[in-house]
Amino acid sequence: MKWIKKKYFASIEGQNWVFHGEILGQKGAIQPIQLFKAKSIAIERHTKIQSEANPYDPKWETYFEKRLAVKMVHNLKGKRQLLHLWKQQGGLCPLCTQKITKLTGWHSHHIVWRSKGGRDEADNRVLLHPDCHEQLHRQGLTVSKPRPLRGVRKA
């Protein structure tokens, strides 16, 4: 039984009983490998959806848009989509035509609300200033997708 411990387990970087082995690398060299430790993954907390929230009810549209915005900022695909929308709009808010910056902040707005069958894709979203977005929902305004600038490809 000692041979099992000696062959498959080792002390690596202060950790005892680390399951390890060797593999043949790309260039034919033998490389050490060890079992992945679950504790090496950072804990990511998620915000629960409010129990009374309904994605099909228009009065909850802004709530779900805010949740989507937080989700987009925290992953690479979402960041790329935000950057694409920003470039497509020329960095301007379609409602007030002022610059959208990190300082002013932004909200991702669905042109056709998701609660009314709108899709969650770039062609159905625009970036607005937070105040403009609130004003749009409060006053029942509509906004259309600005015409893409030259040189910006459709995603």
C-alpha positions as CSV (number, residue, x, y, z in Angstrom):
1,M,0.0,0.0,0.0
2,K,2.9,2.4,0.5
3,W,3.8,2.1,-3.2
4,I,0.3,3.6,-4.0
5,K,1.0,6.7,-1.8
6,K,4.5,7.0,-3.3
7,K,3.4,6.6,-6.9
8,Y,0.2,8.7,-6.9
9,F,0.4,11.2,-4.0
10,A,3.0,13.9,-3.1
11,S,3.5,17.0,-1.0
12,I,3.3,20.0,-3.4
13,E,3.6,23.6,-2.3
14,G,2.8,22.8,1.3
15,Q,-0.2,20.6,0.4
16,N,0.0,16.9,1.5
17,W,-1.7,14.1,-0.3
18,V,-1.9,15.8,-3.7
19,F,-3.0,13.4,-6.4
20,H,-0.5,13.7,-9.2
21,G,0.9,12.1,-12.3
22,E,2.8,12.7,-15.5
23,I,1.6,13.2,-19.1
24,L,3.3,13.4,-22.4
25,G,3.4,17.0,-23.5
26,Q,3.0,18.5,-26.9
27,K,6.7,18.4,-27.7
28,G,7.1,14.9,-26.5
29,A,8.4,15.9,-23.0
30,I,7.0,14.4,-19.9
31,Q,5.1,17.0,-17.8
32,P,3.9,16.8,-14.2
33,I,0.1,17.1,-13.7
34,Q,-2.0,17.3,-10.5
35,L,-5.6,17.0,-9.6
36,F,-7.5,20.3,-9.8
37,K,-8.6,21.7,-6.4
38,A,-12.1,23.0,-6.2
39,K,-11.0,25.5,-3.5
40,S,-8.9,27.3,-6.1
41,I,-12.1,28.7,-7.7
42,A,-13.2,32.0,-6.3
43,I,-16.7,32.1,-4.9
44,E,-19.0,34.2,-7.0
45,R,-22.2,35.5,-5.3
46,H,-25.4,35.9,-7.3
47,T,-28.3,38.2,-6.5
48,K,-31.6,36.4,-6.1
49,I,-34.5,37.5,-8.2
50,Q,-37.2,39.2,-6.2
51,S,-40.0,36.8,-5.6
52,E,-42.7,39.0,-7.0
53,A,-40.7,39.9,-10.2
54,N,-42.3,38.8,-13.4
55,P,-40.4,39.1,-16.7
56,Y,-43.7,39.2,-18.6
57,D,-45.0,42.2,-16.7
58,P,-44.0,45.6,-18.2
59,K,-43.7,47.3,-14.8
60,W,-40.7,45.0,-14.0
61,E,-38.9,45.8,-17.3
62,T,-36.4,48.2,-15.7
63,Y,-35.6,45.7,-12.9
64,F,-34.6,43.0,-15.4
65,E,-32.7,45.5,-17.6
66,K,-30.6,46.4,-14.5
67,R,-30.0,42.8,-13.7
68,L,-28.8,42.2,-17.3
69,A,-26.5,45.2,-17.1
70,V,-24.8,43.9,-14.0
71,K,-24.4,40.4,-15.6
72,M,-22.9,41.9,-18.8
73,V,-20.3,44.0,-17.0
74,H,-19.0,40.9,-15.2
75,N,-18.2,38.7,-18.3
76,L,-16.1,39.2,-21.4
77,K,-18.9,38.5,-23.9
78,G,-21.1,41.1,-22.2
79,K,-18.2,43.7,-22.2
80,R,-17.7,43.1,-25.9
81,Q,-21.5,43.6,-26.5
82,L,-21.5,46.9,-24.5
83,L,-18.4,48.1,-26.4
84,H,-20.1,47.2,-29.7
85,L,-23.3,49.1,-28.8
86,W,-21.2,52.1,-27.6
87,K,-19.2,52.2,-30.9
88,Q,-22.4,51.7,-33.0
89,Q,-23.9,54.8,-31.3
90,G,-20.8,56.8,-31.7
91,G,-20.5,57.0,-27.9
92,L,-23.7,59.1,-27.8
93,C,-27.0,58.7,-25.9
94,P,-29.8,58.5,-28.5
95,L,-32.2,60.4,-26.2
96,C,-30.1,63.4,-25.2
97,T,-27.3,63.1,-27.8
98,Q,-24.7,63.7,-25.1
99,K,-21.5,61.5,-24.7
100,I,-21.8,58.3,-22.7
101,T,-18.7,57.8,-20.5
102,K,-17.7,55.8,-17.5
103,L,-18.3,58.9,-15.4
104,T,-21.9,59.5,-16.7
105,G,-22.7,55.7,-16.6
106,W,-25.1,53.9,-18.9
107,H,-28.0,51.5,-18.9
108,S,-28.7,49.0,-21.6
109,H,-32.3,49.5,-22.8
110,H,-34.4,47.1,-24.9
111,I,-36.1,49.0,-27.7
112,V,-38.9,46.3,-27.8
113,W,-39.3,45.4,-24.2
114,R,-38.6,41.8,-23.3
115,S,-42.0,41.7,-21.5
116,K,-43.5,42.5,-24.9
117,G,-41.6,39.8,-26.8
118,G,-38.4,41.8,-27.5
119,R,-35.2,39.8,-27.9
120,D,-32.0,40.1,-25.8
121,E,-29.8,40.8,-28.8
122,A,-27.7,43.9,-29.8
123,D,-30.1,44.9,-32.6
124,N,-32.8,45.4,-29.9
125,R,-30.7,47.3,-27.4
126,V,-29.3,50.8,-27.0
127,L,-27.2,52.4,-24.3
128,L,-28.7,55.4,-22.5
129,H,-27.6,57.6,-19.6
130,P,-29.2,56.3,-16.4
131,D,-31.3,59.5,-16.1
132,C,-32.4,59.3,-19.7
133,H,-33.3,55.7,-19.2
134,E,-35.4,56.5,-16.1
135,Q,-37.1,59.4,-18.0
136,L,-37.8,57.2,-21.0
137,H,-39.7,54.7,-18.8
138,R,-41.4,57.2,-16.5
139,Q,-42.7,59.3,-19.4
140,G,-43.4,56.4,-21.7
141,L,-41.0,57.7,-24.4
142,T,-39.7,55.5,-27.2
143,V,-36.2,55.4,-28.7
144,S,-35.0,53.9,-31.9
145,K,-31.7,52.4,-32.8
146,P,-29.3,55.1,-34.2
147,R,-27.9,54.6,-37.6
148,P,-24.6,52.7,-37.4
149,L,-21.5,54.8,-38.0
150,R,-19.3,54.0,-41.0
151,G,-16.7,51.4,-40.2
152,V,-18.7,49.7,-37.4
153,R,-19.6,46.2,-38.5
154,K,-22.8,44.5,-37.4
155,A,-22.1,41.9,-34.7
